[in-house]
Each structure stands twice: as structure tokens, then as C-alpha cells.
Amino acid sequence: MIIESEIMGDKLTKQDIEKIEEEIEQRKLYKRPELIDAVKEARAQGDLSDNFEYYAAKREKNQNEGRIKYLERMVRFADVIEDRFGDDEAGINKLVEVFFEADNETEIYKIVTPIRGKSLAGRVSIESPIGKAIMGHKAGDRVFVKIGTDSGYYIVIKSIKADISEDDIRPF
């Protein structure tokens, strides 16, 4: 089965790849041996037909292996990108304060790659409608955020500043 992201590649920064490789190493060197021991321990308890601990340990071990494969595939097919925008332009790892004209509200978003996107935490992906719309724009720009084929809304960029804080990568 061919997964679309394997063909196109996920957009990741060098920092994203480093973070993913750290997680892979952590899972292989530390978590994998712990989970293998947990399976062995549970198996040693005897009858496997009613051994909940065995099945739970096996499931957790398989989830860890699945995560490792997922992350390795992501790194292998990654489309490595860099922020090519200036300090005064909206781009990756920038905090962008936007004013929603229709709602008369202001929000602050951090622009991130898709693997770090988490809208409820104020991190919007460069592939989201608002992320796509504001990339490369400056404070004072009025921008149309297109959603769907015939609809959207206007926002005004109030301010832009760099943010070097580390964000977690998303689970599956």
C-alpha cells in the first residue's frame, strides 16, 4: 500500500527532523527494551488465554514499533524546508497576532510545520488555510483567508515576532 505522504513527503524543517530522530532513538534504546521485558514478564505468568497483562504489554510494544516505523518513514520521505521570509514577515516559528474583522477579535498564532500543528494550543500549520494565507505577509497587511472554493474571511496582521520555543511533535 502506498501512502500519499511517502510520495510527496511531509514538509519538515531540520529542527523537526532532529526532534523526530531523538524520539526514534529514545523509543529504540530505552522504551523498546522496557516493553520487551514487560511482555516476557507477563508471558511468564502462565496461561495466556486470560492474561490481560500479556495482551496489554504486547499491544503497547506493537504501538511503540508502529510509531518508530511511522517516524522513520516520515524522515525518509521528508521535504526539508527552510523559512525564507524576513524577520518582519510571517513565516515558520513566528508569532503572528491577527485581527479577525468579522468577529472583532484578536488572536496570536505560531506558524509551524504540519507535524507540530495544534490549533487548540495556538500553533497553526503552514498548510492550514490561515497558515497559507499569512505566510510572507507583514504587519498591517489585510489578508483574505480562503476556506472552500467560494468562501473565506479577512484578517489583519497586527504584529509578527520570532519564537524559538520548542514544540512537541504530534502523535499519530
N, C-alpha and C positions, 0 to 999 in steps of 0.2 A: 504494500500500500504506500503510495507516495503522498506525503503531506505537503500542502502548498508552501508552508514556511521553509521546507527543505529546498524548494526550487528557488524561491525568491530571496530567502534569508531575512531574518529579523534585523531591524535597524538597531545596532548597539554601538555604544561608544567603547573606547579602550578601557575605560573605568568599569563599564558594565561587564566586559569580558573578564577583567581581573576579579571582580566580585563573584562572578559565576564560577571561575576556576577555583577560587578559595572555597566556595561551597562544595564543589565536586571533591576537592581534596579532603575537606572535613568529613564528608559523608563516606568516602572510601577508607580513610585512615582511622577514623575514630568510631563513626556510627555503625559502619558495616560489621566490624568485629564484635561490637556490643550486641548487635541484633543476631548475629550468627550464634553467639553464646546463649542468648535468650531462647533461641529455637532449640538448641541442644539441651538446655536445662529443662525446658517444657517437655521435650520428647522423652527425656529420662524419667519422667513421672509415670510412665506406663501407658496404659490403654489410650490410644489416640482418638478413638471414636467419640469420647465425651470430654476430651481435653481442650477446654476453651483457651487456656493459656498458650497451648501449642499453636492453635489456629490464629490467635491474636498476634503472637510473635512472628509467625510465618507471614501474615498479612503486612505487618509493619516492615519486615525485611524486604518484601516484594515492593512495597511503596518506596522504600529508600532506593532500591535498584532502578525502579521506574523513573524516579527523579534524577538519578545520575545519568541515565540514558537520555532523558529529555534535555538536560543541561548540556551534555556533550554534543548532542545533535545541534542545539542552538548555537554553540560556539563554532562548530564545524561549518555551518552554513550562514554565519553572520555576515551582514552587510555593515562593515565598520564605517561609522560616520563621525564627523567632527563638527563642532559648532563653528560655522563660518561667518557668523554675524558679529558685528562690533559690540562694544560694551554698552552702547546706548540703544541696541536693537534687541527685540525679543528673540531668544534662542534657547538652546539646551542649558539647563541648570540656572535659568534666570527666574527671578520672582517678578511676576508681571501683575500689577494692580490694574484691574479693568472695571469700567463703569458700564453697567447694563442699562441702556437708555429706557427700554420698555418697562423695566422693574424699578428704576430709580435706585439701584443698589450697586455697591462696590464689593468686589471680591479680589482676593490675591491668590494667584496660581503659580505653581512652579512648573516649568516646562521640562519634561523628561522624555526618555525613550520609552517605548511601549512596555518593556519588561519592568519598569519602575512606576508605571502609571497607577494611580489610585485616587480617583476623583474625590472620594469622601475624605481623603487626607489633604486635599488641595493640590495634588500632583496630576497634571493633565499631560497626556501623551502627545507627541508631535504628530501622531496620526489621527487624533481626535478632531472633530470639527473646529473646536475653539483653538486647539494647538496649531492646526494647519493655517487657520485664518490669521493668527497674530505673529507667526514666525516672520522675522525680518522687519517688523514694523517698529516704530519709535513712539515714545511718549507723545501724546497729543493726537496721534492718528486715530481716525474713526474707521472702524473695520467692520465689514459685513461677514457674519458667521453663517455659512451656508449649511443647512440641515435638510436633507432630502433634495429633491430635484427643483422644487419651486418655493421653498420656504427658508427662512432664516431670520436673523435679528442683528441689530447693530450694537457694537460696544465701542467704548473709547478707552484707549490705553492711557492710564494716568501716570504710571511710573514703571521703571524697569531697574532691577539691581541684581547683581550676581549672588548666587547662593552655592556655597561649596559643601554644604552638609551632605552626609551620606544617606541615601535612601535604600531601603531594603528592596530586593528584587521580589517579584510576585511569585507566589506558589503556582502550581499547575494552572 
